[in-house]
Amino acid sequence: MGDTWDDSELRTLVGALVEGLGVLAHRELTPAFEHLGMPPVAQDAHSKRERIALSFSQVPDARLPLVAQRVLQQEFFSVRASMRFQVEDLLWQREAPIQIVKKVRRDVARALDLADLTRHHTPFLRLLGRLWLCEERGPSFEDLLNGRRAVSLVDRIERHVFRNPGDWSAEELFEHLGVFDAGDARIARFLEGLVSADVLLDERLQKSTVATINSHLRAAGAELRQVGDEDGYPRYAVVSTRLHCNRRPKNLIFATLAKPDIRFRSSVDNDIEIVGGDPNDVLVYDREVPIEGLRWCDLQDWWRSTRNFSSEIDARKDLYQRLLRSLPENSPGQQNLFTAYHQVLAPSIEFPALLPEVWLHWDHKTVRERGPQALLNSRMDFLLLLPDGQRVVLEVDGSQHFTRDRGRTPDTAKYGRMVAADRNLKLRGYEVFRFGHDELATLHAARELMGQFVPDLFRRFRVPTS
């Protein structure tokens, strides 16, 4: 499952970078390999170069992005900016960034006041240095024309932006930086950096700059949206305006052991109440889902406070077992997926909560009573509420989804209803990923599958992993 990537270019680039480990002594290579997530290789009769090459050759494709990220962050050797940017672009492309076409980029640049962006010299240059090739020297056309020595882009920015304000407009600066031809993910990070508190240092200026950018960015189906706070200042991220994220969940009913009996306590406020039966048979998450999405730590804190646990460990274990009990006994695939998901992500508690058996529709009448207007496919196998309101559904399909007579006869009508339900979910802003039951037949198979799928999923939806 997930996107398939051609990692050959990334492997070539990172392979060239890790050769820099040759500056270390033999005894230092083993801890360096561990730090970078590369397999250990004993010294034996190998040279340092051979040990490095052998270790890197054993890095599986699924782990390559993690190794690449750690190589960029390590301090064993320096990485040239041009190489760092190439690796970043390949990694960021996995996030399926929002496409921001050249016209929108240029319209944004023409609308911005460069004087506002450059009020604070050092933070602005720090942002440019992080995302653009400013230090590497090369002659400009003007330099060549006048026979002057080669100067770096940062030298020209110092001259035309800071010492002689008005020489360049924001559009001209963007042209020199390469903004109009850069990858979409780099552009998004640049816009987020421009409106950050680190660069603008003024909340009112942040908000006015965001409004200016959004007036043009929305043409690309995107906008800068506040996703949190940082040291008292708003923090913005580029998000899609085409996602269902404009609305936050109001009611989360999940992990049910029986169909809930629901009534409105206040129809004006959309407050619901579960009545009848054992209240522990139905879980209702009644807190606001944060912009970062619903994480296991949020769910665990809710469980601990509502069930009066004094120990976080006891609350964690009890919640996990309660969610596991809600899974159908006749679907070992669902149970294996749920277990493997948590095994892959443990021991962290910051990962997105995997909500089982989530009610999508609810009707107090039965399907027979409601007739042709009945709401089918009322529950989702699993739901992930990810950052910025993104919603991801995981479904496990056994033969009962497309056969009848206990799997003996194909049922095209049943399959058609399942496909129609998928379309409906996607039109409502959910992303649906389906797994065949045979893929998850054993816990070992499920763990292998989740080990590959979950990192790709998190990159795709820009879920923080550290």
N, C-alpha and C positions, 0 to 999 in steps of 0.2 A: 504494500500500500504506500501512498504518498508519492511525491514527485520523484522521477528518475533523473539522475544527473550524470553528465559526462564529466568525470572527475580527472580526466587525463591532464588538462591544463593546470588545474590546481595542484595535482600531484607533482607535475614537473616544476612548478614554481616553488612549492614548499620543499621539495627535494633539494633544489639548489640552495635554499636558505639554510636548511639544517646542516649543510656542509660547514657552516660557520662554527659548529660545535668542535671543529678541529682545533680551535684555540685552547681547548681544555686539555688537561692531563688525562691519561688513561683512567686513573682512579676517580676522576670527576665525571666521566661519561655516564656511568650507571645511574647516579642520582639525577643527572640532567635528563636522561631518557625517561625516568619516572616522572619528573616534573613536567615534561612535554607530552606525556601519555604515550610514549613509544615503548615497544617491547625491549626488555634487557638483552644484551648480548655480552657474553663473557669475553674477557680479553684474549685468553689462550694465545694463539699465534697470529691473531688478527692485528692489522694496523688500525690506527684510530679511524682513518678514512673508511676502511672496510667495515669496522664495527658500526659506524654511523649509517653507511649505505645498507647494511644488512638489517639493522633495526628498522629503518624507515621503510624498507621493502615489505616488512611484515605488518605494517599498519593497514588494517582493513579499510575499505572505502567508507564504511559507516562511521569510522572513527576519525577519518581524515580532516573533516571540518574542525573538530575539537583540537587536534594537533596543530592545525594551521592557526587557530586563534591563540593558542598558547605560545607558538613560535613568535607571533607578533608582539606578545606581551612580555616575553622573557628578557633577561638582562645579561645573558651569557655573551652575546655578541650584538653588534649594531645591525640594523636592517635599513637599507636605503629606502628613502621615501617612495621612490617610483615603484620598487618591488612591493613595499607594504601596501600601496594603493591598489596594485594589481590583484593581490591576494584578497584585500578587503572587498573589492568589486565582485570577485567570484563568490565570496562568502555571502555578501549581502544580496546577491541575485537570487539566492535560495529563498529569501523572504518573500518572493513574488511582490516586489515593490509596486506601488501605484505608479502608473505611467503618467509622466508630466511632460507633455509635448513641448517642442522648442518655442512655439508661439506663446504658450502660457508662461514659460520661463522668462521670455523677453518682456512680456507684458508686466510681470512682477518686477523685473529689474527697472523698467522705465517708471514704475509707480513709486519706487522707493527713494527716499531722501538719504543720500550717502552721508550727509552731515550728521543725521540722527544715528546712523549705524556706527559711526566712527568716533563717537564722543569719548570713548575710553580706549586709548591707544593699545595698551598691552593685551587686554582680553580679546580685542578684535583680531589682532595679529596672531594670537594663540589659536583662535578658531580657524583662521586661514591656514596656518601651518599644520593643523591637524587633518585638514580635508583636501588641501590643494598643494601642488608643487610650487612652493614659493621660494625655497632656498637654492634649488639647483640652478646654476648660472647658465645663461645663454644669451647671446646678443639679440636685442630687438631690432626691428627694421630701422628704427630711428638711430640706434647705435651704429649699425652697419653703414647707414647713409652718411653719418658724420664721423666715421672712423674712430668711434670711441670704444673703450674696452667693454667686454661683456659684464653686465651687471645682473644680479638676481632679480626676480620679480618682486621680492620683498623690498629691495632697494628702490625700485620704481614706484612701489606703493607708498613708501615713505616720502618720496619726492612729490608725487602727483596727488596723493590723497591727504597726507598730513602736513607737509611743509607748504604746499601750494594748494589749499583746498579750493575746489572748483575746477581744477584741471581735468579731473575725470568725473563722470557721472557714475551712478551705480551700474548702469548698463555697460559702460566702458570697463569698469572693474570686473564685472562678471565675464566679459569677453576675454580679458587677459587671464582670468583664472581658469577658463575652460568650462564654465558653468553650462553653457548652451549645448555642449556635446558630451557632458558627463552622464554616467549612469543614473537612473531614477533614484536608487537608494541613496547615493551620495548627495543628490539634490535635496532629498527629504531631510537628511541629517544637517545639511547646510542651512536650510530654512529654519529647522528647529534650533540650531545654534544661534542664528541671527536674532531670534526673539527670546533667547534664554536670558535669565537674570545675570549670568556671567558676562554677557556682552552689553546689554542695555542698562542694567543697574537701576531701572526706574519702571515701576509697575504700570504707570499710565502710558509710558512710551512703549512698553511691551504690548499692551492691549491695542494701542492705535496702530502699531506696526503689524500686528496680527490681523487686524481688520483690513488694512491695506493689502496685505498678501492674499487674504482669503477672498477678497473681491475679484481676484483673477484666478486663484487656485481652484475655486469651485468649478470653473469650466473644465477642469480635468477630473471632476468627480472626487475631489479631495478638499480638505481644509486643515488648518492648524487648530487643534482643539485642546483645551486645558485637560490634562490627564492626571494632575496631581499638584503638589506644592513642593518647593525646595527652598528651605531656609526662609520661609514666609513669602516667597515669590511664586507666582503661577508657573507651572511647567507645561510646555506645549509639545504635542506630537502631531505629525502629519497622519491623518486617518482618512479612510474612504467615507464619502458621504452616501455611498450606495449600499453600505452595510446596514444591517438591522440595528446597529449600535446606537441609533438615535434614541432608542428606548431601553430603559433598564428593566429587568424582570421585576414584576410586582408580587407574584406568588410562585414559590417553588415547592411543588408537591412531589415527593420522590420516595424511593425505597419502600413502597407500599406493599404490605402483605395481603391486602384485600382492597377492593374498590372502596374509596373513601365516600363517606356520607357527608356532603358539604352543604352549608347554608351560608348566606351572607349575613354577617353580624351588622354590617353597615354597607348598603349598596352604594351610598353616596361616595364613601371612601374606598370602596372595593376591598373591604375587610372581610375575609372568609373565616369560617369556623368549621372544624371537623367535629361532627356529633355522632354519637352512637358507637358501639364497639369499643375496642381497646385503643386508647389514644396513641399508644406506642406502635400500633400497626401502620400508622401513616406519619411520615415526617414532613413538616412544613417549615422551611427556612424563612424566617420572618424578618431578617435584617436586610438593610440595603446592600446590594452587591456593589463593591467598590469598582472604580475605574480600572484597577489592575486585574479585575476578574475575581471569580470566587476561588480561593486557594484552600488547600487542605488545612492550613493553619487557621483560616477564618472559620471553616466548618468545625474544626476541632474546638476552637474557643467557644463557638455557639453551643456545641454539645456539652462541653464542660460546665458552662454557666447554667444551662437549662436543666441539666441532669444532676447538678450539685456535686460534681467530682472535685476532690481536693487535689488530685494528682493529674498532671498533664499526661503522663504515661498511661494511667488507668483509663482516662477519657479517650485517648487515642486508640487503645486496644478495643474498648467497648464500642466505639463508633465504627471501627473497621469491621468488627464481627457483625454489628447490626446491619451494615450495608451489604455485607456478604450474604447474610440470611435472606435478603430481599430478592436475590437472583433466583430465577426458576431452577428447580432441581433437575428438570429435563433438558437443561442447556449447559453442559459442562464447558462449552466454548465461551459463554459469557463469564462463567466463574473463572476460567483460566485467564481470560483477557483482564478481568478486574485484578486478579492476584498478580499477574505479570506486570501490569502497569505500575503497581505500587512497589514491586521488587526492583524494577528498573530505576525508579526515582528515589528510593530510600537511600540514605536516612533523612534527606531533606524533608521539610514540611511546607516549603514555599511553593511547591508545584500546584498546578490547577487541580481542583477537586474533581474527581470522576464520579458524577452523580448517576446512580443506577435507577432504572425503572422510573423515569420522569414522566409525569402526566402532561401531555401536550393539549389534549381535548378532555372535556368532562361533560357528561350529560346525565342528569338524574334518571332519564329513561333508558331502557335497554335498546339495543339496535332493532329488535323486533318491534318494540313499541314505537320507536321513532320512524321507522320505515325508510323510504328513499332519502330522507334528509339526515339520516344517521351519520354521526362523525366517526369514521373508521380510523384505524391506526392511532389509537388514543394515547399510546405510551411509546417513549423512546427508550431503547436499551440503555444508552449512556448519553449524558450531556456534559460538555465542558463549556464553562462560561469564561472566556479568555479576555485579555486586556482590550480596552476600547469597545466593549460590548459585543465582541465577536462570539458567535455561538457555533459550536461544533458538535455534531451528533455522530456517535459510533454505533453501528448496527451489526449484529452477528446473525447471519442468515443460514439456517439449516434447511433441510429439504422440505420442511413444512411450509416454507415461504413460496414455493413454486410447484408443489405437488399435492395430491390428495390420496386417499386410501392408504394412509401411513407411508407415503413416499413411493407408492407403486406406480402412480399415474401422474404424468405431467399435467399441470393446471395452468393454462395460459391466462385465464381470467384472474386467478390469484396473483400471478406474476405481474399482470398489467396493473392491478390495484397497488402493488408495492411500488412499481415505477412511478405511478401517478402521485403517490404519497411523497416520494422523493422530490418530484418536481414542485409539489406544493411547499415542502419545507424550504427548498432552495429559493423559491420566489418570496418567501417570508424572511429571508436573510440568514438561514441556517446553511452551514456546509455539512454535507453528509458523506461519511466514509463507511463503506460496507466491507465486512470481513466474512469469508466463507467459513462455515463451522469447522471444516476439515483443517483449515489453517491453524486452528486453535485446539485441535483434538487433544493435545497433551500440554502440560504446563511448560515443559521444556520448549516445545515449538512456539507457544505463545510468548515466552520470554525472549526467544530469538527474534520473533516478529516485532514485538514491542520495542526491543532494543534498537531496531532500525527505524521503525515508524515514528516513535515519539520524538526523537531529536529532529527529524524532518518536519514533523507537524509543528513543533515549537518554533523552528526557524521560519516556517511558512507564515505563521501568525504572530511573529515577533514577540514570543513569550520569553521573558528574561530567564536565563538558566543559571545565573550565579548571583 
